[in-house]
Amino acid sequence: MAVGLKEDLFPFGYDKRAYTKTDRNKYNEALEDMMLNSGKIIAEYGMVKLSDAEKRNMRKRRLLFNPIELE
């Protein structure tokens, strides 16, 4: 078993800038929008070809959204 200290020659991490450009509030808003409007997003995105009846039904679909942290 090796015991000792490692001395890095370069700083580790993100000291000068944030790792992501979002914060908790923006993330929670985007997550809520995605979960409550998931069917609408899929129907209107254009990657999946749906008939008009399928689009109408798909727009009503939602995913379960239960935020754990309530402030």
PyMOL CGO cylinders between C-alpha atoms (Angstrom):
from pymol import cmd
from pymol.cgo import CYLINDER

trace = [
    CYLINDER, 0.00, 0.00, 0.00, 1.48, 3.29, -1.09, 0.3, 1, 1, 1, 1, 1, 1,
    CYLINDER, 1.48, 3.29, -1.09, 1.25, 6.24, 1.24, 0.3, 1, 1, 1, 1, 1, 1,
    CYLINDER, 1.25, 6.24, 1.24, 2.12, 9.74, 0.17, 0.3, 1, 1, 1, 1, 1, 1,
    CYLINDER, 2.12, 9.74, 0.17, 0.92, 13.01, -1.23, 0.3, 1, 1, 1, 1, 1, 1,
    CYLINDER, 0.92, 13.01, -1.23, 0.49, 13.79, -4.88, 0.3, 1, 1, 1, 1, 1, 1,
    CYLINDER, 0.49, 13.79, -4.88, 1.42, 17.29, -5.90, 0.3, 1, 1, 1, 1, 1, 1,
    CYLINDER, 1.42, 17.29, -5.90, -0.31, 18.23, -9.15, 0.3, 1, 1, 1, 1, 1, 1,
    CYLINDER, -0.31, 18.23, -9.15, 1.42, 20.67, -11.42, 0.3, 1, 1, 1, 1, 1, 1,
    CYLINDER, 1.42, 20.67, -11.42, -1.88, 21.95, -12.84, 0.3, 1, 1, 1, 1, 1, 1,
    CYLINDER, -1.88, 21.95, -12.84, -5.06, 23.10, -11.07, 0.3, 1, 1, 1, 1, 1, 1,
    CYLINDER, -5.06, 23.10, -11.07, -7.85, 20.55, -11.08, 0.3, 1, 1, 1, 1, 1, 1,
    CYLINDER, -7.85, 20.55, -11.08, -11.43, 21.69, -11.57, 0.3, 1, 1, 1, 1, 1, 1,
    CYLINDER, -11.43, 21.69, -11.57, -13.20, 24.76, -12.86, 0.3, 1, 1, 1, 1, 1, 1,
    CYLINDER, -13.20, 24.76, -12.86, -11.84, 27.73, -10.95, 0.3, 1, 1, 1, 1, 1, 1,
    CYLINDER, -11.84, 27.73, -10.95, -12.26, 30.42, -13.59, 0.3, 1, 1, 1, 1, 1, 1,
    CYLINDER, -12.26, 30.42, -13.59, -15.68, 29.49, -15.02, 0.3, 1, 1, 1, 1, 1, 1,
    CYLINDER, -15.68, 29.49, -15.02, -18.72, 27.47, -14.13, 0.3, 1, 1, 1, 1, 1, 1,
    CYLINDER, -18.72, 27.47, -14.13, -18.97, 23.88, -15.30, 0.3, 1, 1, 1, 1, 1, 1,
    CYLINDER, -18.97, 23.88, -15.30, -22.41, 24.57, -16.80, 0.3, 1, 1, 1, 1, 1, 1,
    CYLINDER, -22.41, 24.57, -16.80, -24.13, 27.78, -17.85, 0.3, 1, 1, 1, 1, 1, 1,
    CYLINDER, -24.13, 27.78, -17.85, -27.35, 26.97, -16.02, 0.3, 1, 1, 1, 1, 1, 1,
    CYLINDER, -27.35, 26.97, -16.02, -28.41, 27.17, -12.43, 0.3, 1, 1, 1, 1, 1, 1,
    CYLINDER, -28.41, 27.17, -12.43, -30.83, 25.15, -10.32, 0.3, 1, 1, 1, 1, 1, 1,
    CYLINDER, -30.83, 25.15, -10.32, -33.87, 27.32, -11.11, 0.3, 1, 1, 1, 1, 1, 1,
    CYLINDER, -33.87, 27.32, -11.11, -33.35, 27.20, -14.88, 0.3, 1, 1, 1, 1, 1, 1,
    CYLINDER, -33.35, 27.20, -14.88, -32.81, 23.44, -14.73, 0.3, 1, 1, 1, 1, 1, 1,
    CYLINDER, -32.81, 23.44, -14.73, -35.97, 22.88, -12.68, 0.3, 1, 1, 1, 1, 1, 1,
    CYLINDER, -35.97, 22.88, -12.68, -38.04, 25.02, -15.08, 0.3, 1, 1, 1, 1, 1, 1,
    CYLINDER, -38.04, 25.02, -15.08, -36.70, 23.13, -18.10, 0.3, 1, 1, 1, 1, 1, 1,
    CYLINDER, -36.70, 23.13, -18.10, -37.31, 19.78, -16.40, 0.3, 1, 1, 1, 1, 1, 1,
    CYLINDER, -37.31, 19.78, -16.40, -40.88, 20.72, -15.50, 0.3, 1, 1, 1, 1, 1, 1,
    CYLINDER, -40.88, 20.72, -15.50, -41.57, 21.89, -19.07, 0.3, 1, 1, 1, 1, 1, 1,
    CYLINDER, -41.57, 21.89, -19.07, -40.14, 18.68, -20.52, 0.3, 1, 1, 1, 1, 1, 1,
    CYLINDER, -40.14, 18.68, -20.52, -42.11, 16.43, -18.18, 0.3, 1, 1, 1, 1, 1, 1,
    CYLINDER, -42.11, 16.43, -18.18, -45.44, 18.24, -18.51, 0.3, 1, 1, 1, 1, 1, 1,
    CYLINDER, -45.44, 18.24, -18.51, -45.21, 18.83, -22.28, 0.3, 1, 1, 1, 1, 1, 1,
    CYLINDER, -45.21, 18.83, -22.28, -43.26, 15.76, -23.41, 0.3, 1, 1, 1, 1, 1, 1,
    CYLINDER, -43.26, 15.76, -23.41, -45.91, 14.58, -25.85, 0.3, 1, 1, 1, 1, 1, 1,
    CYLINDER, -45.91, 14.58, -25.85, -46.18, 18.02, -27.43, 0.3, 1, 1, 1, 1, 1, 1,
    CYLINDER, -46.18, 18.02, -27.43, -42.41, 18.23, -27.80, 0.3, 1, 1, 1, 1, 1, 1,
    CYLINDER, -42.41, 18.23, -27.80, -42.24, 14.82, -29.50, 0.3, 1, 1, 1, 1, 1, 1,
    CYLINDER, -42.24, 14.82, -29.50, -45.21, 15.56, -31.78, 0.3, 1, 1, 1, 1, 1, 1,
    CYLINDER, -45.21, 15.56, -31.78, -43.95, 18.97, -32.94, 0.3, 1, 1, 1, 1, 1, 1,
    CYLINDER, -43.95, 18.97, -32.94, -40.22, 18.27, -33.15, 0.3, 1, 1, 1, 1, 1, 1,
    CYLINDER, -40.22, 18.27, -33.15, -40.45, 16.70, -36.60, 0.3, 1, 1, 1, 1, 1, 1,
    CYLINDER, -40.45, 16.70, -36.60, -38.11, 13.74, -36.15, 0.3, 1, 1, 1, 1, 1, 1,
    CYLINDER, -38.11, 13.74, -36.15, -41.03, 11.30, -35.88, 0.3, 1, 1, 1, 1, 1, 1,
    CYLINDER, -41.03, 11.30, -35.88, -43.64, 11.27, -38.61, 0.3, 1, 1, 1, 1, 1, 1,
    CYLINDER, -43.64, 11.27, -38.61, -47.12, 11.14, -37.09, 0.3, 1, 1, 1, 1, 1, 1,
    CYLINDER, -47.12, 11.14, -37.09, -50.58, 11.39, -38.59, 0.3, 1, 1, 1, 1, 1, 1,
    CYLINDER, -50.58, 11.39, -38.59, -52.86, 14.21, -37.46, 0.3, 1, 1, 1, 1, 1, 1,
    CYLINDER, -52.86, 14.21, -37.46, -54.82, 11.91, -35.13, 0.3, 1, 1, 1, 1, 1, 1,
    CYLINDER, -54.82, 11.91, -35.13, -51.59, 10.62, -33.57, 0.3, 1, 1, 1, 1, 1, 1,
    CYLINDER, -51.59, 10.62, -33.57, -50.37, 14.20, -33.09, 0.3, 1, 1, 1, 1, 1, 1,
    CYLINDER, -50.37, 14.20, -33.09, -53.58, 15.17, -31.29, 0.3, 1, 1, 1, 1, 1, 1,
    CYLINDER, -53.58, 15.17, -31.29, -53.27, 12.18, -28.96, 0.3, 1, 1, 1, 1, 1, 1,
    CYLINDER, -53.27, 12.18, -28.96, -49.54, 12.64, -28.45, 0.3, 1, 1, 1, 1, 1, 1,
    CYLINDER, -49.54, 12.64, -28.45, -49.88, 16.31, -27.43, 0.3, 1, 1, 1, 1, 1, 1,
    CYLINDER, -49.88, 16.31, -27.43, -51.99, 15.27, -24.43, 0.3, 1, 1, 1, 1, 1, 1,
    CYLINDER, -51.99, 15.27, -24.43, -49.40, 12.82, -23.04, 0.3, 1, 1, 1, 1, 1, 1,
    CYLINDER, -49.40, 12.82, -23.04, -47.37, 13.70, -19.99, 0.3, 1, 1, 1, 1, 1, 1,
    CYLINDER, -47.37, 13.70, -19.99, -44.63, 12.10, -17.98, 0.3, 1, 1, 1, 1, 1, 1,
    CYLINDER, -44.63, 12.10, -17.98, -44.79, 11.81, -14.22, 0.3, 1, 1, 1, 1, 1, 1,
    CYLINDER, -44.79, 11.81, -14.22, -43.43, 14.96, -12.61, 0.3, 1, 1, 1, 1, 1, 1,
    CYLINDER, -43.43, 14.96, -12.61, -43.11, 15.10, -8.86, 0.3, 1, 1, 1, 1, 1, 1,
    CYLINDER, -43.11, 15.10, -8.86, -40.51, 17.62, -7.72, 0.3, 1, 1, 1, 1, 1, 1,
    CYLINDER, -40.51, 17.62, -7.72, -38.74, 16.45, -4.59, 0.3, 1, 1, 1, 1, 1, 1,
    CYLINDER, -38.74, 16.45, -4.59, -37.45, 19.81, -3.48, 0.3, 1, 1, 1, 1, 1, 1,
    CYLINDER, -37.45, 19.81, -3.48, -40.21, 22.32, -2.79, 0.3, 1, 1, 1, 1, 1, 1,
    CYLINDER, -40.21, 22.32, -2.79, -39.07, 25.69, -1.58, 0.3, 1, 1, 1, 1, 1, 1,
]
cmd.load_cgo(trace, "trace")
